[in-house]
Amino acid sequence: MTWDWGAVADFMPHFWDGLLVTLQALALGSLISFALGLVWALLMRTPTRWVRWPVGVVTEFVRNTPLLVQLFFLFYVLPEWGLTFSALTTGVFAIGLHYSTYTMQVYRAGIEGVPAGQWEAATALNLPAGRTWRAVILPQAIRRVVPALGNYVIAMLKDTPMLMAITVLDMLGQARLFSQEHFQFTEPLTVIGVAFILISYLASLLLRALERRLVH
């Protein structure tokens, strides 16, 4: 077997298209998972059982079913109910929703890790509940959980190839399509593997830098 640099050159335009889709899915999926995860965590702390119970049921269901099943459901079943979205939009929402059930647990741990004295000080100052959360609790909680949230970003990156199952042409989707058309598998798949390693490594470096900045 010989390495064909010509195949690599032919594949690179497709690679850049796939890379853009992968990064879009990762960035938007991360935003959804972070925002929705925080909403789940706050709702689970409400004193009303009729709020906590349905949130708990939904998040447990999503967390304990495979992401691939959720992708198929959203992409193929929702249109039967009159809800039709593009493949990329569906994939971004699915991956964001799925990982929000994990980031919820991260936020819960961060909130519970805030010292009790901080709650007592806010109460002593007679701060409204909204301001207590915005100015005292959440800034401390989020600072504590940045490394864990970052780990889920890298995990999401590794799951983006699943979007290929609903016709999203991410990096792996482009590699598969190119390989089938040109009967060359080694070069495009190797390029994709190296790209995932480099992106994961760069993301880990950025997360470490952010963690050091927040700690100091």
C-alpha positions, 0 to 999 in steps of 0.5 A: 500500500502506498500513500497517495498525496494526490488523493489527499489534495483532492480530498482537502476541499471536502475536508474543509467543508466537513470541518466547518460543519463539525465546528458549527455543530460543536459550537452550537451544540455546546451553547445549547447544552450549557444553557439548557443544562443550567436551566435543568439544574435550577429547576431541579432546585425549586421547592415545587415537586410538580416542577422537579418531577417532570424535569427529572423524568425528562432528563433521566430519559434523555441521559439513558437513551442513546444519542443515535436513537434520539437523532433518528427520532427527531429527524424521522419522527418529528416530521410526521407531527408537522415539525420539520427542520434541516439535518444540521439543525436537528443534529445540533439540537439533539446533541445539545439536548443530550449533553445538557443532561450531563452538564446539569449534573455538573452545575448541580455539583458546582452549586452544592459546592458553594460554601454555606456561608455564602448563602448565609451572607446573602440572606443576612444582606437581605439580597433578593433571590434573583440577585443572590443567584446572579451575583453570588452563587452562579459566578462561584459555581460556574468557576468551579465547573469549567474543567468538567464542562470543557471535558464534555465539549471534547466528548461532544466533538467525538460524537459529532460523527453520529450526525452523519446518520441523519445525512449531515456531512461533517468531516467523517461524512465527507470522508466517507462520501469521498472514499465511496466515490474514489475508492480511496479510504486510507488517505481521507480517513487518516486526515480525519483522524489526525484532525480530530486529534489536533482539535481535541488537543487544542481544545484541551490547551484552551481549557487549561488556560481558561482554568488557570485564568479562573483559578488565579 
